[in-house]
Amino acid sequence: MKVRLQPRTPAWAAEFARARGRLAAAFGDELLAIEHFGSTAVEGLPRQAGD
């Protein structure tokens, strides 16, 4: 199995911000926090490309 890595892109932070907004709107006060974790959350770290 080959693993392909993609270099970090600022778009990942924007994608998370949009997803956070949708989740917050859907769940309102039911959520205590919405966290971004994994390789796309770490500045300078590439992510494994998914096919």
C-alpha positions in Angstrom: 0.0 0.0 0.0 1.4 3.4 -1.0 0.9 6.4 1.2 0.7 9.8 -0.5 1.2 12.9 1.6 -0.2 16.3 0.7 1.5 19.5 1.8 -0.4 21.7 4.2 -2.8 24.2 2.8 -4.5 27.2 4.5 -7.8 25.9 3.1 -7.9 23.2 5.8 -8.4 25.8 8.5 -11.2 27.5 6.5 -12.9 24.1 5.8 -12.9 23.4 9.6 -14.3 26.8 10.3 -17.2 26.2 7.9 -17.8 22.7 9.4 -17.7 24.2 12.9 -20.3 26.8 12.0 -22.6 24.1 10.5 -22.2 21.9 13.6 -22.8 24.8 16.0 -25.9 25.9 14.1 -27.3 22.3 14.1 -26.6 21.5 17.7 -26.6 24.9 19.4 -26.0 24.7 23.2 -25.9 20.9 23.2 -22.2 21.0 22.3 -19.6 22.0 24.8 -16.8 22.3 22.3 -15.9 21.6 18.7 -12.3 20.6 18.3 -10.0 20.3 15.2 -7.4 17.5 15.6 -5.3 15.3 13.5 -2.7 16.2 10.9 -4.8 18.9 9.2 -4.9 20.8 12.5 -1.1 20.9 13.0 0.7 23.8 11.3 3.4 22.6 8.9 2.3 18.9 9.1 1.2 17.2 5.8 -1.8 15.0 5.7 -2.2 11.5 4.2 -4.1 11.8 1.0 -7.3 9.8 0.9 -8.5 8.2 -2.4 
